[in-house]
């Protein structure tokens, strides 16, 4: 099982959350992209960065059991 947490304006794009705010899913052997495609993240039309166990990873990264994925929207300002 892996835990996924979306932050900021992406929070409401998670399919479901546990009591700690994580989406828990069997993701071992799947890519980050495969799991994110199960969410509503595409509807947000927002660029984001992905961390796995606090390290930035590309969406083609293959997940292991107990990985913790953090999805953070990129911000722009002036």
N, C-alpha and C positions, 0 to 999 in steps of 0.2 A: 504494500500500500504506500502511496505517496500523499503528501499534503500540499495543497495549493492555496495560496491566499492572494487575492487581488487587492490593490490599494487605490485610494483616491476615487476618481470618477469611474473606475473600472469595477468597483466593489459590487455594484448591482448587476454585473454581467456574469457572476458566478452561478452555476446551476443550483447549488445548495451549499449550506454551511453547517458545520457542527457547532457545538457550544463555545468553541474557542475561535470561531470565525474561519475555519479551514474547510475547504472542499476536499474530502478524503476519497480517493479512488484507486483502484488497482491499476497502476501505471508501469509496473516493472516491465522492461523490455520495449516500452513504447517511447516515442519521441515527445518532446514538449509540445510540438506543433499538433500532434495527434490528439493530445489531451485538450489543448486550447481550442481546437476545432469543435469540441463537444460543448463548449461554453458559448455565450453570446458576445464574446469579445469583438468579433468582426463588426457587430452593429455599432460599437462605440466609435469607430473610425478615428482611433487615437493610436499614435505610436507609443510603444512601451518597451521596457527592458525587462529581461528575465534573469533572476538569480536562482541558482540551485545550491542549497547549503551555503548561502551568502557569497557565492562566486558567480560572476556573470557568465552565462552560457547562451549559445545559439539555440534556436528552436529545433534543430536537428539532433540535439543532444539526447542520447538514449538513457532513460531513467532506471534507477535501481530502487529496490525496496527501501523505505524510510527516508527517501529524498524529500526535502522541503523546498517547494518552488514558490518564489515571490515574484509577482507581476506588478510592476510599477509604471504608471504612465509617465511619459516624458513631458516636461514642462517647458514652456517658452515664455519669455517675458521681455520687457524692455525697460 
